[in-house]
Amino acid sequence: MILNFAAALSELKSGSVFRIANEARPPSDYLFETLLPEEARASYRASAGNMIVRSTMAGLVGMDSPYPPSGMVESSTFDEATAKVANHVPLTEAAIRELQTLLGFLSGQATSAAASVNRVQEEALNFLDKVIIQAHLDTAEYLRGEALTFGNIDWTFNQKRLQVSYGFPAAHFLTARTGTASYYNTASAFWTDVRTARKLLKQNLSAVIAHTDTINDIVYNDANKARVIGEDGLGGFTLQRYSGTTEQPTGDARDTVRIIGYDREGEILDTVNLGKTILVPFMSRGKVLFVGKNTRSGYRVGEGSTDDPDNALRLGYTHIAPTVEGGGAPGRWAELFTPELAPWSLHGRGVTNLIPVIESNDKVVIGTTDMAP
């Protein structure tokens, strides 16, 4: 059967492919997208900032004396250009042959020619969603993972380098655990790091995230004295610290923690072994991400006379800028097309201008450990 993608695509409603590119949302297993959700913006630059005006106590003055200064202003800004990511993929000849065979079978059962056209359209849109759009979602998730687990992005691809620094407080990078202090070793500092992270986040710990390989190093190390009291079936555990030879719980709520396992991966082309791909984890092995709550109410000792507005800030978002290819409309752009002289072939292209934005970098603490050999 002769495939005619050009005819099938011409019957799609105008703008339908563009809508698919922007309505396709990462499934629930894109964990970092839940922390830095995607937002389509009208600007090609991502800017974020906040200003805190602090009230300080008025001071004593003598009669006929000048007034002493009071008050203090703190500000922080983030201003970065978005990074352009793109791809172009043709539907392979092998796939087209298989589709020809399938359509040849279906044509004998189709009630109308329109049914065959609909099947070609469905295949084309599936190709767009799985091969073109998912590639962009994977790249966005990878960049979010780099930003959150390293406090910066330093990514080189196609001889282009993307560098972004998020200005994390130095104290929020916990001491890298090596040797016997590694989480898998005899003098593991895992629980020390959990308590330190809680203190830095002002006891507002919302989530702990690690690669499942890192979690296994923790769980299966007897030195951690960690009893598994809950398991979600997806690689995540609730751990409770015990003490003594009778393995009794410490009785301290700070010694119970739930760790979310995250081992999803993307793929990149292997430039050395042509025709092969390399798996790239979104959550780096040997990293533990402690995330603070986005909002909270109530007074905390040491906060001062003015509530810190950072407490109400979200962690951040993923800035999805417009594209020139999409006529300046905010969001991803994608297209399906057929070469003029080959209406049976199908090509897809997509473009995203994006950058992860972390608006409240003091709500992240990063632990680092060597992995078991």
N, C-alpha and C positions, 0 to 999 in steps of 0.2 A: 504493500500500500504506500502511495506517495504522501509524505507528510507536507503540509503547507502551514508552517507556523505563522507566516506573514498574514495569511488570510484569517487565521484564528485570532491573532493579536489585534487585527484591525477591528474586530467585532467587540473587543473589550471596551467598557465604558471609559471615557476620557478621564485620566487622573487616577484610575484604579490602582495602577502599579505604584504610583507615588503614595497613595493611601496605605497600601500594604507595607511599604518601607517604613512608614511612620507609626502605623498601628501595631505592627509586630512588636510585642514586648517580650523581654526575657522571661523564660519560665521561672518557677519558684527556685530552681536550683542555681540561679545566678545570685548568690548570697550577697555579694558586695553591692549589687544594684538596690537592695533593700536599705543599705546604709547611705548610699549616695544615689538616690533615684534620678532617673533621666528627666530633664526638663528642656523643652524646645524654647530657645530664646531668639530674639531678633538681632542680637549683636554677634559679630564674629570674634569679639574678645570677651573673656570671662572676667568679671570684676566682682570682688566681694570685699567688704570691710565693715568694721564696727568701731564706734567711738564710745568710750566710757568717761563720763564726767563724774568725778568722785568729790563728795562733800567732805571737807576736813573741818575740824573744830575751830571755831573762832578763838583768837588768842587775846591775852590781856594787853592793854595799851594804857599808856599814861595820858593824862589830860593834855589837850592841844598837841597830840602826837599823831603821826601818819598811821594809817591803817596798815596792819600787816597783811601780806598776801595769804590767800586761802583758796582751796580747791585745786584739783589736778585733773588734767585731761590725758587719757591714754587712747591711742588709736592703732589700728592694724589694718593693712590693706593686702589684697591679692589681686593682681592684674596680669593676666597672661593671654596671649593669643591662642586660639584653638588650633589643634593639630588636625591636618587633613589626612584621612585614611580612605583608601579606595581599592577596588578590585575589579577585574574583568575576567569572566570565566565563560568559555564556550561549552555547550552540551556536547559531550564526546560522541564520536561516531558509534562506539559500542552501545551507548545508551540510546542513541537514535534508532539503531537497528532493533534493539529490544522493544522500543516503543512502536516501531513499524509493525512488528510481529503481533504485539498486543492489540493494536488498532485494527489490524487485519482480521483478528479473531472477533473483536467487538463489532466490527462493521457488519458481520453476518447476523448479529443479534440486535443491532441498533434499530429503533423504530423510525428514525429519521436521520438525515444528514447532519442536522443540528446536534444530535447526540455525539457524533464523532468529533465535531468541532468543539463541543464542550469538554470532551475528554482531552483534546490537545491543549485547550486553555488551562484546564486543571493541572496538567503535567507541567506546563510552562510556569504557572504560578507557584507550584510546589518547588520547582527548580530555583525560582527567585528567592523564595522564603528560606529554603534549606541551605543553598550554596552561597547566595549573594548576601542576604540579610544576616544570617547567622554568623557569617564571618565578621561582620561589623559589631554584632553584639558580643562576640568572643573578645574582640580587640578592646572594646570598652570595658569589659569585665577585667581583663588582664591589666589595663592601665589603672583601674580602681584598686586592684590588689597591690600593685606596686606603690601607689600613693599611700595606702593605708598601712602596709606592713614595712615600708622603708622610710616613710615620711618624705619621699621624693620620687620622681620618675627620671630614669636615665635609660632610654630605650633607643637602640639603633636598629633600623630596618631599611632595606633598600638604599643603603649608604646615606640615609638621613637620620639625624639624631634629635631626639626630643628630650629636653632637660627641664624639669620643673621642681622647685623646692617649696615645701609647704611650711617651713619655719616651726617645726615641732619643738617644744621645750626640750632642752638637752636631758633633763631629768626623766623625761618620758621614754627615753631609750634605756631600758634596763641593762645592767651589766651583762655582757655576752657570756653565757655559761659554757665553759670549755673544761676539758679534762674531767676530773672526778666530780666537778660541780654541774656537769651536764645533766639534763633531766633523766637520762637513761643510766647514769652512773651511781657509784656508791655514796657520794656526798651530794646528791641532787639538791639544787637550790629552788626547786619548783615551788614549794609552798612559801618560801621566802619571797619569791617574785609575785605570787598571788597577793600576799599581804601588802607588798609595796605598791602594787598596782591599785589595790583598793584605797590606800591612803592617798595616792596621787589623784584618784578620781573622786575623792571626798566621800568614799563609801557608796557612790552611786554607780556601781558596776552593773551594766546592762547585759553584756554578752562577752563570752570568751570564745575565740575562734582559732582553730589550728588545723593543719593537715592531719588526716587520719594516721599517717605514719608517725607524726610527732606525738599524737595522743597515745598511740601504741607504746612508744618509748616511755611515756609517763605511767600508763596503766600497768604495764608488765614489769616495772622496776619495783621490786620489793622495798627498796630504800625510800621510796616516796610514801610508803604506808598509806596508800590510797585504796579504799574499798569502793567498788562500783555499786552504787545504790540505785542507779537508774540508767537505762539505755534506750535510745530512740530508734534503734534499728537502722540508722543511716550513718553510723560511725561516730555518733555523739554520746557522751557519757556524763552522768552526774557523779562526782567523786566526793567522798567523805574521808577526811584524814582520821586515822586512828593512832593510838599510842599504847605503849607497853606490849608485853608478850601475849596478853589476853585479847589484843586487838579491840579495845574499847574506843568508841568515838571520843574525840577530845572534848566535846560538849560546846565548842566555840563555833558560832555560825560562820565565822570567817574561814573556817576549815572545811567548808562545803562549797563546791563550785561546779557549775555545769559548763562543759566544753562542747562547742558545736564542731563537728567534724566536717571539713570541706575539702574534697579532693577532686573537684571537677577540673577538666583540662581543656585547653584549646590545642589546635594543631597549626604548625607552620611548615612551609616547604623546606625540605633539606637541600641546601644549595651544594652540598658535597656529594650526597648520594641521590642523584636525580631520580625522580619518580617516587621518592620516599618522603615521609613527613616526620616531624619531631613533635612530641607531646610537650606542652607547656602548662604546668599547673598554675591555676589562678591564685592559690594560696601556697606560698613558698614553704617547703619543708624546713623545720628548724625555727620557725617563727610562731609566736603566740600573740594574738591580737586581743587586747583588753579594750572594750568600748564602754564609755560612760553613757548614762541616760541622756536623751536629748532634752528633756524638760524635767523639772522637779519643783516642788513648792515647799515652803517652810524656811525657817532660819537655820543657818549653820554657824557654829562658833568660829570666830575668826573672819567672818565675812565683812565685818565693818558696818558702818551706819547706812550704807547704800547697797541694796541687793545688786549682786554682780549680774549684769544683763547677759553675760556669756552662759549663765545657767539655763537660760531659755532658748538659746540658739540651737538649731539643729546641727548635726554633724557636717552636712554639706549636701552637694548635689552633683550631677554630671551635666555639664553645659553642652547642649546639642545646638549648634549654631546653624544659620542658613547655609545654603550652598549656591554657588554661582550657577551650577548645572540645573538647579531647581528653580532658577529665576529669582533667587533671594528669599524664597519661602522658608521659614524655620523648619528644621527637621532633616532627616536623611533623604537622599535622592537615590532612586534606582530606576533602571530601565531594562526592558527586554526588547531585543531587536533581531532582525534577520538580514543578512547581506542581500543586496538587491538581486544578485544572480543565483542565490541559494536559499529560496524560501523554505526549504525543508530543514535548514539549520537554525540553531537558536543560540544567542549570546546574551549574557547578562552583565550589567555594570552597576556599581553602587559607589556612593561617596558619602562620607560623614565628616563634618568638622566638629570636633569635640574636645573637651578637657575636663577631668575630674576637678571639682572645687571643694576644698575642705575649709569650712567657715569657722569651725570651732576645734582647732587642733589640740587643745588641752583636754579633749575628751577621748583621746587615744593614747594608750600605753603599749609599747612594743617589747615583747620578750624575745630573746634569741638564745638558742642552744645548739650545741653540736648534736648530730644525729648518731645513733648507734651504727657501728660499722656493719 
